[in-house]
Amino acid sequence: MKIAIQGEPGCFSHEATLRMVPGCSVVPCPRSIDVFARLKNRSAAAAVIPIENSLAGSVNEHFDLLLGDNVFVRREFRLRISHNLIAAPGVKLHNICRVFSHPVALDQCRDFFKRHKKIRPEPFYDTAGSVKHIMAHNLRDAAAIAPRQAAAEYGAHILRSGLEDDRRNFTRFFLVSSRRQILPKANKTSIAFSLKNVPGALFKALSVFALRDISLSKIESRPVRGRPWEYVFYLDFLRGDDGTSKNALRHLAEVAEWIKVLGIYPAG
């Protein structure tokens, strides 16, 4: 089974994929849009994407791609994230003046850059890819922030471990596919919806869940591209594909402009 990810071998998405789908064949992609293209042209059976980090927040691009493409979330997985400062063999901390990594990873290591003001963070397309970059170009003034596995993958050296600002650092991943499939014991639903800008609209939307004692585990809004000052709400609630959930969604449809069910899956 081929699973598309954004990033190089050794990145966190790679690790999460192997733990979610043991024995799968991982297909690395340079950009998130390429991951979703793999689903669309069926060159991958599914994809694994990071959707939210407990320190840095949501991965907004992936919310937009979930909304815009015909895909379905089948599973979620929470991975403990530990960041490492990785450099070429022989490079010391005092040699380093720049550190490459994915912007989300850099954002999780703010305290490190506060303590080392002479080192500047440089955004890169991927955590493991940043290690691959410094090794391929033999950079002696640079390091990368990446998983431990990336150092082993590219023959690099770990200078520091535990760079994340808080040890309780987790990333939530989605397994998505172009085929709608609800796994056994699915007890969580992700949706997106839009409301008219009228008084009480959000109150009425949320009341459909409160009236049925359905617990919400997440809600946030995102701008609608091409429509300034209009927003989409993304919401997770702790209920599967049962009668109560279906009634709540029917009730929500009476007050929402539109609804899209992004996935129904077992809570991770």
ChimeraX attribute file (.defattr): number of C-alpha atoms within 10 A of each C-alpha:
attribute: neighborCount
match mode: 1-to-1
recipient: residues
	/A:1	11
	/A:2	17
	/A:3	25
	/A:4	30
	/A:5	30
	/A:6	25
	/A:7	24
	/A:8	24
	/A:9	21
	/A:10	22
	/A:11	24
	/A:12	29
	/A:13	28
	/A:14	23
	/A:15	15
	/A:16	25
	/A:17	24
	/A:18	15
	/A:19	13
	/A:20	17
	/A:21	15
	/A:22	10
	/A:23	11
	/A:24	13
	/A:25	14
	/A:26	23
	/A:27	19
	/A:28	18
	/A:29	17
	/A:30	14
	/A:31	14
	/A:32	17
	/A:33	13
	/A:34	15
	/A:35	24
	/A:36	29
	/A:37	16
	/A:38	21
	/A:39	22
	/A:40	17
	/A:41	10
	/A:42	13
	/A:43	14
	/A:44	22
	/A:45	17
	/A:46	26
	/A:47	25
	/A:48	28
	/A:49	24
	/A:50	23
	/A:51	18
	/A:52	20
	/A:53	21
	/A:54	16
	/A:55	18
	/A:56	17
	/A:57	13
	/A:58	17
	/A:59	15
	/A:60	12
	/A:61	12
	/A:62	18
	/A:63	17
	/A:64	15
	/A:65	14
	/A:66	20
	/A:67	19
	/A:68	9
	/A:69	14
	/A:70	15
	/A:71	22
	/A:72	24
	/A:73	25
	/A:74	22
	/A:75	23
	/A:76	24
	/A:77	19
	/A:78	19
	/A:79	19
	/A:80	14
	/A:81	21
	/A:82	22
	/A:83	24
	/A:84	24
	/A:85	24
	/A:86	29
	/A:87	30
	/A:88	25
	/A:89	14
	/A:90	10
	/A:91	18
	/A:92	15
	/A:93	17
	/A:94	10
	/A:95	13
	/A:96	17
	/A:97	16
	/A:98	14
	/A:99	24
	/A:100	28
	/A:101	24
	/A:102	21
	/A:103	16
	/A:104	19
	/A:105	24
	/A:106	25
	/A:107	18
	/A:108	22
	/A:109	21
	/A:110	15
	/A:111	13
	/A:112	16
	/A:113	16
	/A:114	11
	/A:115	9
	/A:116	13
	/A:117	10
	/A:118	12
	/A:119	20
	/A:120	15
	/A:121	23
	/A:122	15
	/A:123	17
	/A:124	19
	/A:125	17
	/A:126	27
	/A:127	29
	/A:128	31
	/A:129	24
	/A:130	29
	/A:131	33
	/A:132	22
	/A:133	18
	/A:134	22
	/A:135	21
	/A:136	11
	/A:137	9
	/A:138	13
	/A:139	14
	/A:140	17
	/A:141	18
	/A:142	27
	/A:143	33
	/A:144	35
	/A:145	31
	/A:146	31
	/A:147	23
	/A:148	21
	/A:149	18
	/A:150	27
	/A:151	24
	/A:152	12
	/A:153	15
	/A:154	19
	/A:155	15
	/A:156	23
	/A:157	21
	/A:158	21
	/A:159	16
	/A:160	13
	/A:161	15
	/A:162	14
	/A:163	21
	/A:164	22
	/A:165	16
	/A:166	15
	/A:167	12
	/A:168	11
	/A:169	18
	/A:170	18
	/A:171	21
	/A:172	19
	/A:173	23
	/A:174	26
	/A:175	23
	/A:176	26
	/A:177	25
	/A:178	20
	/A:179	14
	/A:180	15
	/A:181	15
	/A:182	18
	/A:183	13
	/A:184	9
	/A:185	12
	/A:186	19
	/A:187	18
	/A:188	23
	/A:189	24
	/A:190	22
	/A:191	18
	/A:192	21
	/A:193	20
	/A:194	22
	/A:195	19
	/A:196	14
	/A:197	11
	/A:198	7
	/A:199	8
	/A:200	9
	/A:201	15
	/A:202	16
	/A:203	9
	/A:204	16
	/A:205	21
	/A:206	16
	/A:207	16
	/A:208	20
	/A:209	20
	/A:210	13
	/A:211	9
	/A:212	12
	/A:213	10
	/A:214	17
	/A:215	13
	/A:216	16
	/A:217	12
	/A:218	11
	/A:219	14
	/A:220	12
	/A:221	14
	/A:222	15
	/A:223	13
	/A:224	14
	/A:225	11
	/A:226	7
	/A:227	8
	/A:228	8
	/A:229	10
	/A:230	15
	/A:231	18
	/A:232	19
	/A:233	17
	/A:234	21
	/A:235	19
	/A:236	19
	/A:237	19
	/A:238	19
	/A:239	22
	/A:240	23
	/A:241	16
	/A:242	10
	/A:243	10
	/A:244	15
	/A:245	20
	/A:246	13
	/A:247	14
	/A:248	19
	/A:249	19
	/A:250	14
	/A:251	16
	/A:252	21
	/A:253	17
	/A:254	11
	/A:255	16
	/A:256	18
	/A:257	11
	/A:258	14
	/A:259	18
	/A:260	14
	/A:261	17
	/A:262	23
	/A:263	27
	/A:264	28
	/A:265	26
	/A:266	19
	/A:267	16
	/A:268	13
